[in-house]
Amino acid sequence: MVSLKLDVCDSRLEMLRPQLVLKDLTQDLPQVRYSRRSPLAHVENTFLAAAAVSAAGYFLLSAGASLAHSVQQNYAAQPLPQTVVIAKTIKRGDTLASLALRYGDPNTYLLRREDQIARANRLSGTTPLLPGQHLQIPVTNPKVIAQIVRDSHRPLVASR
């Protein structure tokens, strides 16, 4: 695109018929000489571009990490309760030991798990379990608690 300047023609003719003359202004610009760039300037520009890319990458990574951290905090899994009490109807062959093995914490001694179930139901160690009997079983096994929570689809109230 050429820059143009608007000039009025001869002043004598102006009264008769005004005319406009367009003049090219690019001829009045000083001539600029461009020199060839040195190899050092090319290296400098490469380093500047690399620094800009690394700064942008750092910004994107830190923003992504911050976003991931906030999402993790907002949607973190609710901690599982330490103990959940479930109702269990005794079937033929169920014993305090089998219930303790299934529902008790595997890191706790088996007799202690049996005693916990017996105390929760006010049973003595010699009381036999009868089919159809209803017991309240304190579940302390983390895997079983997770399965109960997953199957129930609702939060459970912890009991201690």
DRENNUKE-849970 format. One record per residue: residue number from 1; x, y, z of N, C-alpha, C, O, CB in turn. Coordinates in steps of 0.2 Angstrom, whole numbers, plus 5000, padded with zeros to 4 digits. Atoms other than C-alpha are relative to their C-alpha. Glycine has a CB too. Layout:
<nodes>
(node NUM, (X, Y, Z), (X, Y, Z), (X, Y, Z), (X, Y, Z), (X, Y, Z))
...
</nodes>
This chain:
<nodes>
(node 1, (5004, 4994, 5000), (5000, 5000, 5000), (5004, 5006, 5000), (5009, 5006, 5004), (4995, 5000, 5006))
(node 2, (4996, 4994, 5001), (5007, 5017, 4995), (4996, 5006, 5004), (4990, 5007, 5003), (5001, 5002, 4993))
(node 3, (5002, 4994, 4997), (5005, 5032, 5006), (4999, 5006, 4995), (5003, 5007, 4991), (5004, 5002, 5006))
(node 4, (5001, 4994, 5005), (4997, 5047, 4997), (4999, 5006, 5004), (4996, 5006, 5009), (4994, 4998, 4995))
(node 5, (5001, 4994, 4997), (4996, 5065, 5000), (4995, 5004, 4995), (4996, 5004, 4989), (5007, 5004, 5001))
(node 6, (5005, 4996, 5004), (4982, 5076, 4994), (5002, 5007, 4999), (5003, 5011, 5004), (4993, 5000, 5003))
(node 7, (4998, 4994, 5001), (4987, 5092, 4986), (4995, 5003, 4995), (4993, 5000, 4991), (5008, 5001, 4997))
(node 8, (5004, 4996, 5005), (4978, 5106, 4977), (5004, 5002, 4994), (5010, 5004, 4995), (4996, 5006, 5003))
(node 9, (4996, 4999, 5006), (4983, 5109, 4959), (5002, 5008, 5000), (5002, 5011, 5005), (4996, 4998, 4994))
(node 10, (4998, 4993, 5002), (4988, 5126, 4952), (4995, 5005, 5003), (4989, 5003, 5002), (5001, 5001, 4993))
(node 11, (5004, 4996, 4997), (4980, 5140, 4962), (4996, 5004, 4994), (4990, 5007, 4996), (5003, 5005, 5004))
(node 12, (5004, 4996, 5005), (4975, 5149, 4945), (4994, 4996, 4998), (4989, 4999, 4997), (5005, 5002, 4994))
(node 13, (5006, 5004, 5002), (4964, 5135, 4940), (4995, 4998, 5005), (4990, 4995, 5004), (5003, 4993, 4997))
(node 14, (5004, 5002, 4994), (4957, 5133, 4957), (4993, 5003, 4999), (4988, 5000, 5001), (5003, 5002, 5006))
(node 15, (5006, 4996, 5000), (4944, 5146, 4954), (4995, 4997, 4994), (4989, 4996, 4995), (5001, 5007, 4998))
(node 16, (5004, 5003, 5006), (4939, 5138, 4937), (4997, 4993, 5002), (4991, 4992, 5002), (5004, 5000, 4994))
(node 17, (5002, 5007, 4998), (4939, 5120, 4942), (5005, 4997, 5004), (5011, 4996, 5003), (5000, 4996, 4993))
(node 18, (4995, 5003, 4996), (4947, 5113, 4957), (5002, 4993, 4999), (4997, 4989, 4997), (4997, 5001, 5008))
(node 19, (4998, 5007, 5001), (4957, 5098, 4955), (5005, 4997, 5006), (5008, 5001, 5009), (5004, 5000, 4993))
(node 20, (4995, 5003, 4995), (4966, 5086, 4967), (5005, 4996, 4997), (5004, 4992, 4992), (4995, 4996, 5005))
(node 21, (4994, 5004, 5002), (4983, 5079, 4964), (5002, 4995, 5006), (5003, 4998, 5011), (5005, 5004, 4997))
(node 22, (4997, 5005, 4995), (4989, 5063, 4973), (5007, 5000, 4999), (5010, 4999, 4994), (4996, 4994, 5000))
(node 23, (4993, 5000, 5001), (5007, 5063, 4977), (5002, 4994, 5005), (5000, 4993, 5010), (5003, 5007, 5003))
(node 24, (4997, 5006, 4997), (5017, 5047, 4982), (5005, 5003, 5006), (5010, 5006, 5004), (5003, 4996, 4995))
(node 25, (4995, 4998, 4994), (5025, 5050, 5000), (5005, 4996, 5001), (5010, 4997, 5005), (4995, 5001, 5006))
(node 26, (4995, 5005, 4998), (5035, 5035, 5000), (5007, 5002, 4997), (5012, 4999, 4999), (4999, 4993, 4997))
(node 27, (4994, 4997, 5003), (5048, 5044, 4989), (5004, 5004, 5005), (5010, 5005, 5004), (4999, 5003, 4994))
(node 28, (4997, 4995, 4996), (5051, 5056, 5003), (5004, 4997, 5006), (5007, 5000, 5010), (4995, 5005, 5003))
(node 29, (4998, 5003, 4994), (5056, 5043, 5016), (5008, 4999, 4999), (5010, 4998, 4994), (4997, 4993, 5001))
(node 30, (4992, 5001, 5001), (5075, 5041, 5020), (5001, 4993, 4999), (4997, 4988, 5001), (5003, 5002, 5007))
(node 31, (4998, 5007, 5001), (5083, 5025, 5014), (5003, 4997, 5006), (5008, 5000, 5009), (5005, 5000, 4994))
(node 32, (4997, 5003, 4994), (5086, 5013, 5027), (5004, 4994, 4998), (5002, 4990, 4993), (4994, 4997, 5005))
(node 33, (4996, 5005, 5002), (5100, 5001, 5025), (5000, 4994, 5005), (5001, 4995, 5011), (5008, 5002, 4999))
(node 34, (5001, 5006, 4996), (5098, 4983, 5032), (5007, 4997, 4999), (5009, 4995, 4994), (4994, 4996, 4998))
(node 35, (4994, 5004, 5000), (5114, 4974, 5037), (4998, 4993, 5002), (4993, 4991, 5005), (5005, 5003, 5005))
(node 36, (5001, 5007, 4999), (5116, 4956, 5038), (5001, 4999, 5007), (5005, 5002, 5011), (5005, 4996, 4996))
(node 37, (4999, 5001, 4993), (5114, 4949, 5055), (5006, 4995, 5002), (5008, 4991, 4998), (4993, 4996, 5003))
(node 38, (4995, 5004, 4999), (5128, 4941, 5064), (4998, 4993, 5003), (4992, 4993, 5005), (5005, 5004, 5006))
(node 39, (5002, 5006, 4998), (5128, 4923, 5069), (4999, 5000, 5008), (4995, 4996, 5010), (5005, 4994, 4999))
(node 40, (5001, 4999, 4992), (5129, 4928, 5088), (4993, 5002, 5001), (4990, 5000, 5006), (5005, 5005, 5003))
(node 41, (5007, 4998, 4999), (5112, 4937, 5086), (4995, 4995, 4999), (4990, 4994, 5002), (4999, 5006, 4995))
(node 42, (5005, 5006, 5001), (5104, 4921, 5079), (5000, 4996, 5006), (4995, 4993, 5008), (5003, 4997, 4994))
(node 43, (5000, 5005, 4994), (5110, 4911, 5094), (4997, 5004, 5006), (4993, 5000, 5010), (5008, 4999, 5002))
(node 44, (5004, 4996, 4994), (5104, 4925, 5106), (4993, 4999, 4999), (4989, 4998, 5004), (5002, 5007, 5000))
(node 45, (5007, 5000, 5001), (5087, 4925, 5098), (4997, 4993, 5001), (4992, 4992, 5004), (4998, 5002, 4993))
(node 46, (5001, 5007, 4999), (5087, 4906, 5099), (4999, 4998, 5007), (4994, 4995, 5010), (5005, 4995, 4997))
(node 47, (5001, 5001, 4992), (5090, 4906, 5118), (4994, 5004, 5002), (4991, 5002, 5007), (5007, 5003, 5003))
(node 48, (5006, 4996, 4998), (5077, 4920, 5120), (4994, 4996, 4999), (4989, 4996, 5003), (5000, 5007, 4997))
(node 49, (5006, 5004, 5002), (5064, 4909, 5111), (5000, 4994, 5005), (4994, 4992, 5007), (5000, 4998, 4993))
(node 50, (5000, 5006, 4996), (5069, 4894, 5121), (4998, 5002, 5007), (4994, 4998, 5011), (5007, 4996, 5001))
(node 51, (5002, 4997, 4993), (5068, 4904, 5138), (4992, 5001, 5000), (4989, 5000, 5005), (5004, 5006, 5001))
(node 52, (5008, 4998, 5001), (5050, 4910, 5132), (4996, 4994, 5000), (4991, 4993, 5004), (4999, 5004, 4994))
(node 53, (5003, 5007, 5001), (5045, 4892, 5128), (5000, 4997, 5007), (4995, 4994, 5009), (5002, 4996, 4995))
(node 54, (5000, 5004, 4993), (5051, 4885, 5145), (4996, 5004, 5005), (4993, 5001, 5009), (5008, 5000, 5002))
(node 55, (5004, 4997, 4995), (5043, 4899, 5155), (4993, 4999, 4999), (4989, 4998, 5003), (5001, 5008, 4999))
(node 56, (5007, 5002, 5001), (5027, 4896, 5146), (4998, 4993, 5002), (4993, 4992, 5005), (4998, 5001, 4992))
(node 57, (5001, 5007, 4998), (5029, 4877, 5149), (4999, 5000, 5008), (4995, 4996, 5010), (5005, 4996, 4998))
(node 58, (5001, 5000, 4993), (5032, 4880, 5167), (4994, 5003, 5003), (4991, 5000, 5008), (5006, 5005, 5003))
(node 59, (5006, 4998, 4998), (5017, 4891, 5169), (4994, 4995, 4999), (4990, 4995, 5003), (4998, 5007, 4996))
(node 60, (5005, 5005, 5001), (5006, 4878, 5161), (5000, 4994, 5004), (4995, 4992, 5007), (5000, 4998, 4992))
(node 61, (4999, 5006, 4996), (5013, 4864, 5171), (4998, 5002, 5008), (4994, 4998, 5011), (5007, 4998, 5001))
(node 62, (5002, 4998, 4993), (5011, 4874, 5188), (4992, 5001, 5000), (4989, 5000, 5005), (5004, 5006, 5002))
(node 63, (5008, 4999, 5000), (4993, 4879, 5183), (4997, 4993, 5000), (4992, 4993, 5003), (4998, 5004, 4994))
(node 64, (5003, 5007, 5000), (4989, 4861, 5179), (5001, 4996, 5006), (4996, 4993, 5009), (5003, 4996, 4994))
(node 65, (4999, 5003, 4994), (4997, 4855, 5195), (4995, 5003, 5005), (4992, 5000, 5010), (5007, 5000, 5002))
(node 66, (5004, 4997, 4995), (4987, 4868, 5205), (4993, 4998, 4999), (4989, 4997, 5004), (5001, 5008, 4999))
(node 67, (5007, 5002, 5002), (4971, 4863, 5196), (4999, 4993, 5002), (4994, 4991, 5005), (4998, 5001, 4993))
(node 68, (5001, 5007, 4998), (4974, 4845, 5199), (5000, 4999, 5008), (4996, 4995, 5011), (5006, 4995, 4998))
(node 69, (5000, 5000, 4992), (4978, 4848, 5218), (4993, 5002, 5002), (4990, 4999, 5007), (5005, 5005, 5002))
(node 70, (5007, 4998, 4997), (4961, 4858, 5220), (4995, 4995, 4998), (4990, 4994, 5002), (4999, 5007, 4997))
(node 71, (5005, 5005, 5002), (4951, 4845, 5211), (5001, 4994, 5005), (4996, 4991, 5007), (5001, 4997, 4993))
(node 72, (4999, 5006, 4995), (4959, 4831, 5222), (4997, 5002, 5007), (4995, 4998, 5010), (5008, 4999, 5000))
(node 73, (5002, 4998, 4993), (4955, 4841, 5238), (4992, 5000, 5000), (4989, 4998, 5004), (5003, 5007, 5002))
(node 74, (5007, 5000, 5000), (4937, 4844, 5232), (4997, 4994, 4999), (4991, 4993, 5002), (4998, 5005, 4994))
(node 75, (5003, 5006, 5001), (4934, 4827, 5226), (5003, 4994, 5003), (5003, 4988, 5001), (4999, 4999, 4992))
(node 76, (4997, 5005, 4996), (4944, 4817, 5238), (4995, 4995, 5003), (4990, 4997, 5005), (5005, 5002, 5005))
(node 77, (5004, 5006, 4997), (4937, 4800, 5244), (4999, 5002, 5007), (5003, 5003, 5011), (5002, 4993, 4998))
(node 78, (5002, 4999, 4993), (4928, 4802, 5260), (5004, 4994, 5004), (5004, 4988, 5002), (4992, 4999, 5002))
(node 79, (4997, 5006, 4996), (4938, 4792, 5274), (4995, 4995, 5002), (4990, 4997, 5004), (5004, 5003, 5006))
(node 80, (5004, 5005, 4998), (4931, 4776, 5278), (4999, 4999, 5008), (5004, 5001, 5011), (5002, 4993, 4997))
(node 81, (5001, 5001, 4992), (4924, 4773, 5296), (5004, 4994, 5002), (5006, 4990, 4998), (4993, 4999, 5002))
(node 82, (4996, 5005, 4997), (4935, 4763, 5307), (4996, 4994, 5002), (4998, 4988, 5001), (5004, 5002, 5006))
(node 83, (5004, 5006, 4998), (4921, 4752, 5313), (4993, 5001, 4997), (4990, 5007, 4998), (5000, 4999, 5008))
(node 84, (5007, 4999, 5002), (4904, 4749, 5305), (4996, 4994, 5003), (4999, 4988, 5003), (4999, 4999, 4992))
(node 85, (5004, 5006, 4997), (4890, 4738, 5314), (4995, 4998, 4995), (4991, 5002, 4992), (4997, 5003, 5006))
(node 86, (5005, 5003, 5004), (4880, 4727, 5303), (4995, 4995, 5003), (4998, 4992, 5008), (5003, 4997, 4993))
(node 87, (5004, 5005, 4998), (4865, 4716, 5306), (5001, 4993, 4996), (5001, 4994, 4990), (4993, 5002, 5000))
(node 88, (4999, 5007, 5004), (4868, 4697, 5302), (4996, 4995, 5003), (4995, 4994, 5009), (5008, 4998, 5001))
(node 89, (5004, 5005, 4998), (4857, 4683, 5303), (5004, 4993, 5000), (5007, 4992, 4994), (4993, 4999, 4996))
(node 90, (4996, 5006, 5000), (4866, 4667, 5308), (4997, 4994, 4996), (4991, 4993, 4996), (5001, 4998, 5008))
(node 91, (5002, 5006, 5004), (4866, 4652, 5296), (5003, 4994, 5003), (5007, 4995, 5008), (5002, 5001, 4993))
(node 92, (4997, 5007, 4998), (4870, 4634, 5299), (5007, 5000, 4999), (5009, 5001, 4993), (4996, 4994, 4997))
(node 93, (4992, 5001, 5001), (4889, 4632, 5302), (5003, 5007, 5002), (5010, 5007, 5002), (5001, 4999, 4993))
(node 94, (4997, 4994, 4998), (4892, 4650, 5307), (5003, 5000, 5007), (4999, 4997, 5012), (4996, 5006, 4999))
(node 95, (4998, 5000, 4994), (4903, 4652, 5322), (5003, 5007, 5002), (5004, 5011, 4997), (5006, 4995, 5001))
(node 96, (4997, 4993, 4998), (4911, 4667, 5332), (5007, 5000, 4996), (5008, 5006, 4994), (5001, 5001, 5007))
(node 97, (4993, 5000, 5004), (4928, 4662, 5324), (4999, 5002, 4993), (5003, 5005, 4990), (5003, 4993, 5001))
(node 98, (5001, 4999, 5007), (4921, 4662, 5306), (4998, 5007, 4999), (5000, 5010, 4994), (4995, 4995, 4997))
(node 99, (5003, 4993, 5000), (4912, 4679, 5309), (5006, 5004, 5001), (5007, 5009, 4998), (4995, 5001, 5005))
(node 100, (4994, 4996, 4998), (4928, 4686, 5317), (5005, 5000, 4994), (5008, 5005, 4993), (5003, 4997, 5006))
(node 101, (4995, 5000, 5006), (4939, 4680, 5302), (4997, 5004, 4994), (5001, 5007, 4991), (5001, 4992, 4998))
(node 102, (5003, 4997, 5006), (4927, 4687, 5289), (5000, 5008, 5002), (5002, 5012, 4997), (4993, 4998, 4999))
(node 103, (5001, 4993, 4999), (4923, 4704, 5297), (5005, 5004, 5005), (5004, 5010, 5005), (4993, 5001, 5003))
(node 104, (4995, 4997, 4995), (4937, 4707, 5310), (5006, 5003, 4996), (5008, 5001, 4990), (5002, 4996, 5005))
(node 105, (4993, 4997, 5003), (4953, 4717, 5306), (5005, 4995, 5000), (5007, 4992, 5005), (5002, 5006, 5005))
(node 106, (4995, 5005, 5000), (4966, 4705, 5300), (5006, 5001, 5004), (5010, 4997, 5005), (5002, 4999, 4993))
(node 107, (4994, 4999, 4996), (4979, 4714, 5310), (4999, 4999, 5008), (5004, 5001, 5012), (5002, 5007, 4999))
(node 108, (5002, 5001, 4993), (4970, 4710, 5326), (5000, 4993, 5002), (4998, 4989, 4998), (4994, 5004, 5002))
(node 109, (5000, 5007, 4998), (4972, 4694, 5336), (4993, 4997, 4999), (4988, 5001, 5001), (5003, 4999, 5007))
(node 110, (5006, 5003, 5001), (4958, 4682, 5332), (4995, 4999, 5006), (4989, 5001, 5005), (5001, 4993, 4997))
(node 111, (5004, 5000, 4994), (4952, 4679, 5350), (4997, 5007, 5002), (4992, 5007, 5005), (5004, 4997, 5005))
(node 112, (5002, 4993, 4999), (4951, 4698, 5352), (4994, 5002, 4996), (4989, 5005, 4998), (5006, 5005, 5000))
(node 113, (5005, 4999, 5004), (4940, 4699, 5337), (4994, 4996, 5002), (4988, 4999, 5001), (5002, 4998, 4992))
(node 114, (5005, 5004, 4998), (4929, 4685, 5343), (4997, 5003, 5006), (4991, 5004, 5007), (5002, 4993, 5002))
(node 115, (5003, 4997, 4994), (4927, 4694, 5360), (4997, 5006, 4999), (4992, 5008, 5002), (5006, 5001, 5005))
(node 116, (5004, 4994, 5002), (4922, 4710, 5352), (4993, 4999, 4997), (4989, 5002, 4999), (5005, 5004, 4994))
(node 117, (5007, 5001, 5002), (4908, 4702, 5343), (4996, 4997, 5006), (4990, 4999, 5006), (5000, 4994, 4994))
(node 118, (5003, 5003, 4994), (4903, 4692, 5359), (4997, 5006, 5004), (4992, 5006, 5007), (5004, 4995, 5004))
(node 119, (5002, 4994, 4996), (4903, 4709, 5369), (4994, 5004, 4997), (4990, 5006, 5000), (5006, 5004, 5002))
(node 120, (5005, 4996, 5003), (4893, 4718, 5356), (4993, 4997, 5000), (4988, 5000, 5000), (5002, 5001, 4993))
(node 121, (5007, 5003, 5000), (4879, 4705, 5357), (4999, 4997, 5007), (4994, 4993, 5008), (5000, 4994, 4995))
(node 122, (5001, 5002, 4993), (4881, 4701, 5376), (5000, 4992, 5000), (4995, 4989, 5003), (4993, 5003, 5003))
(node 123, (4999, 5007, 5000), (4886, 4683, 5373), (5006, 4998, 5004), (5011, 5002, 5005), (5001, 4997, 4993))
(node 124, (4994, 5003, 4997), (4898, 4672, 5383), (5003, 4996, 4995), (5001, 4995, 4990), (4998, 4996, 5007))
(node 125, (4996, 5004, 5005), (4911, 4662, 5375), (4998, 4993, 4999), (5000, 4990, 4994), (5007, 5000, 5003))
(node 126, (5003, 5007, 5000), (4902, 4646, 5378), (4993, 5000, 4997), (4990, 4994, 4995), (5000, 4997, 5006))
(node 127, (5007, 5000, 5002), (4885, 4652, 5371), (5000, 4998, 4992), (5004, 5001, 4988), (4997, 5007, 5000))
(node 128, (5000, 5002, 5007), (4881, 4642, 5355), (4996, 5005, 4995), (4991, 5008, 4998), (4998, 4993, 4999))
(node 129, (5004, 4996, 5005), (4875, 4652, 5339), (4995, 4995, 4997), (4997, 4990, 4995), (5005, 5003, 4995))
(node 130, (5005, 5004, 5003), (4859, 4646, 5333), (4998, 5003, 4993), (4997, 5009, 4992), (4994, 5000, 5004))
(node 131, (5002, 4997, 5006), (4853, 4647, 5315), (4993, 5004, 5000), (4989, 5002, 5004), (4998, 4994, 4995))
(node 132, (5005, 4995, 4999), (4841, 4662, 5313), (5001, 5005, 5005), (4997, 5010, 5005), (4993, 4996, 5001))
(node 133, (4999, 4995, 4995), (4848, 4671, 5327), (5003, 5006, 4997), (5007, 5006, 4992), (5006, 4997, 5005))
(node 134, (4998, 4993, 5003), (4851, 4690, 5324), (5006, 5003, 5004), (5005, 5003, 5010), (4994, 5005, 4999))
(node 135, (4994, 4997, 4996), (4868, 4697, 5329), (5002, 5007, 4997), (5001, 5008, 4991), (5006, 4995, 5000))
(node 136, (4997, 4993, 5002), (4876, 4715, 5328), (5007, 4998, 4999), (5010, 4997, 5004), (4998, 5006, 5004))
(node 137, (4993, 5002, 5001), (4893, 4712, 5320), (5004, 5007, 4999), (5002, 5010, 4994), (5001, 4995, 4994))
(node 138, (4995, 4994, 5001), (4906, 4726, 5322), (5005, 4998, 4995), (5009, 4994, 4996), (5003, 5002, 5007))
(node 139, (4996, 5001, 5005), (4915, 4726, 5306), (5006, 5005, 5000), (5006, 5011, 5000), (4997, 5001, 4993))
(node 140, (4994, 4996, 5000), (4933, 4732, 5307), (5005, 4998, 4995), (5011, 5001, 4994), (5004, 4999, 5007))
(node 141, (4996, 5002, 5006), (4941, 4724, 5291), (4999, 5005, 4995), (4994, 5006, 4993), (4998, 4993, 4997))
(node 142, (5000, 4994, 5004), (4945, 4739, 5280), (4997, 4998, 4993), (4993, 5001, 4990), (5007, 5003, 4999))
(node 143, (5002, 5003, 5006), (4942, 4728, 5264), (4992, 4999, 5000), (4988, 5001, 4995), (5003, 4994, 4998))
(node 144, (5008, 5001, 4999), (4924, 4723, 5270), (4997, 5007, 5001), (4991, 5007, 4998), (4999, 4995, 5006))
(node 145, (5003, 4993, 4999), (4920, 4741, 5276), (5000, 5003, 4993), (4994, 5006, 4991), (5004, 5004, 5005))
(node 146, (5000, 4997, 5007), (4925, 4747, 5258), (4995, 4997, 4996), (4991, 5000, 4992), (5007, 5000, 4997))
(node 147, (5005, 5003, 5004), (4914, 4734, 5250), (4993, 5002, 5002), (4988, 5003, 4998), (5001, 4992, 5001))
(node 148, (5007, 4998, 4997), (4899, 4738, 5262), (4999, 5007, 4997), (4993, 5008, 4995), (5000, 5000, 5007))
(node 149, (5001, 4993, 5002), (4901, 4757, 5258), (4999, 5000, 4992), (4994, 5003, 4990), (5006, 5004, 5001))
(node 150, (5001, 5000, 5007), (4902, 4753, 5239), (4994, 4997, 4998), (4990, 4999, 4994), (5006, 4996, 4997))
(node 151, (5007, 5004, 5002), (4887, 4741, 5239), (4994, 5005, 5003), (4989, 5004, 5000), (5000, 4994, 5003))
(node 152, (5006, 4996, 4997), (4876, 4753, 5250), (4999, 5007, 4996), (4993, 5009, 4996), (5001, 5001, 5007))
(node 153, (5000, 4994, 5003), (4880, 4769, 5240), (4997, 5006, 5004), (4994, 5010, 5002), (4995, 4999, 4994))
(node 154, (5001, 4995, 4995), (4877, 4779, 5255), (5005, 5001, 5006), (5008, 4995, 5007), (4992, 5000, 5003))
(node 155, (4995, 4999, 4995), (4888, 4786, 5269), (4997, 4996, 5006), (4991, 4996, 5008), (5001, 5007, 5002))
(node 156, (5002, 5004, 4994), (4888, 4775, 5285), (5003, 5004, 5006), (5007, 5008, 5005), (5004, 4993, 5000))
(node 157, (4998, 4997, 4994), (4889, 4781, 5302), (5005, 4996, 5004), (5004, 4990, 5005), (4994, 5002, 5005))
(node 158, (4994, 5004, 4996), (4905, 4776, 5312), (4997, 4999, 5007), (4994, 5003, 5010), (5006, 5003, 4999))
(node 159, (5001, 5002, 4993), (4903, 4767, 5328), (5006, 4998, 5003), (5010, 4994, 5001), (4994, 4995, 5001))
(node 160, (4993, 5002, 4996), (4917, 4766, 5341), (4998, 4996, 5006), (5003, 4994, 5010), (5004, 5006, 5001))
</nodes>
